[in-house]
């Protein structure tokens, strides 16, 4: 189950890219290299799917009382997932 810990850390990095890509909608990013911008957008898009997967398995591991992922990392990923869902469905940003 070490793979879940690894994927949860990758999800955290993708969540940061998601926030940066949302901020990039309102800030002028033309001075940044196009490779950086495209990487942020792709990782930000994938963050929703990876985060949903990780959060689901984290909640399942909590139910079975197996501590694979730390509580703080799991809570941060769940909070990012809530933000992503609100951003996608209600705010339509």
GIURWO-V67114 format. One record per residue. RES is the residue in one small letter. PHI is phi in degrees with one decimal (none if undefined). OMEGA is omega as a letter, one per 20 degrees, with the letter a starting at -180 (999 if undefined). Layout:
# GIURWO-V67114
{{RES:PHI:OMEGA} {RES:PHI:OMEGA}}
This chain:
# GIURWO-V67114
{{x:none:r} {x:-68.6:r} {x:-63.8:r} {x:-68.8:r} {x:-64.6:r} {x:-63.8:a} {x:-67.7:r} {x:-68.1:r} {x:-70.6:r} {x:-63.7:r} {x:-63.2:r} {x:-63.9:r} {x:-64.5:r} {x:-65.8:r} {x:-65.1:r} {x:-64.5:r} {x:-65.2:r} {x:-62.9:a} {x:-63.8:r} {x:-66.0:r} {x:-72.8:r} {x:-69.2:r} {x:-65.4:r} {x:-64.0:r} {x:-69.0:a} {x:-105.5:a} {x:-113.4:r} {x:-71.1:a} {x:-111.6:a} {x:-69.1:a} {x:-80.6:r} {x:-80.6:r} {x:-63.5:a} {x:-65.3:r} {x:-65.8:r} {x:-67.4:a} {x:-64.2:a} {x:-67.1:r} {x:-65.6:r} {x:-61.9:a} {x:-68.2:a} {x:-67.5:r} {x:-66.3:r} {x:-66.7:r} {x:-68.4:r} {x:-70.7:a} {x:-60.4:a} {x:-63.0:a} {x:-72.4:r} {x:-64.9:a} {x:-68.0:r} {x:-63.7:r} {x:-62.2:a} {x:-67.2:a} {x:-65.5:r} {x:-62.4:a} {x:-69.9:r} {x:-67.7:r} {x:-66.5:r} {x:-63.7:r} {x:-68.5:r} {x:-68.7:r} {x:-63.9:a} {x:-88.4:r} {x:57.5:r} {x:-107.1:a} {x:-92.2:r} {x:-95.7:a} {x:-107.3:r} {x:-65.2:a} {x:-62.6:a} {x:-65.8:r} {x:-65.7:r} {x:-65.2:r} {x:-66.2:r} {x:-62.2:r} {x:-65.2:r} {x:-66.9:r} {x:-65.1:r} {x:-63.1:r} {x:-64.1:r} {x:-62.2:r} {x:-60.7:a} {x:-66.2:r} {x:-68.0:r} {x:-63.3:r} {x:-65.0:a} {x:-75.0:a} {x:-94.9:a} {x:-97.6:a} {x:-87.2:a} {x:50.2:a} {x:-86.3:999}}
